[in-house]
Every structure is written in structure tokens, then in C-alpha cells.
Amino acid sequence: MFDNLRQKSADEAGFLTDDKAAPPSKPPKPPRPPKAPKAARPQRSGGGVGISPGQRFLLALMLFINVTVLGCFALLVFEKIALPFF
């Protein structure tokens, strides 16, 4: 069944024929000489990820609120605190 599958597909595929001549290619560019190494600069610790300081603040604020809400919820679940109206 699969013996001549490759041959059949090659015969039926019209886009695989090499009848047309390939367009002339451009000559390759000569390699550029290596650049001189720059003086080593200390890396800035800008927080990475490419976000602005305002966005970093917003993420930190959201993380803080998330941790406090989940912490209060855990204290309620483990009955370490009780709400006054229950």
C-alpha cells in the first residue's frame, strides 16, 4: 500500500518539477571584519523584562494586594482569626 506512495506524490505534484530555471542569485557579500571589543560596562539592573517603572510599581502593588488577601483568607480558613459579625 505504501510502497510507491512517494513516487505517486512526486508524479502528481506539479510544483516539484524543475522545468523552470532558477533566477540568477546575487553574489554573496564578503564577510565584515570583526569589531573591536568595547570596554566592559557594568550591567544596569533595571528590573529586566523591558517594562517601565510605573508598570513595575503596578505589578508590585498587585502582588502585595494578592498576598494580603490570600493571607487573610488563609487565616480565616484555619480559624486563627474570626470576623466580628459571624
Steps between C-alpha positions, in 0.01 A plus 500: 500500500772748595766360268464751220339785695802724464518439126128571457520824691804611300319422173183684600664806652542763231685742722795264549611504139829666412395613153561869569851629536581650836539879496860615515607548856686801629866452578557452872620799697849474643505449876541809711812523712438444871441809708740599771369403843350785699602576852303292745219699654329396820155359436209714604252329723194661351269223605526324168209396284491843338222659703479855623530598868127576514416155373742344751328692782158386385615138488652528849180659633284228347728231646481665844121516491479141378722372782314694769156384383611137475671525839184635665298228334740233628476640853121480481507144364737376771290684762789707630280810481125544500288764339301701756165464325496117488 
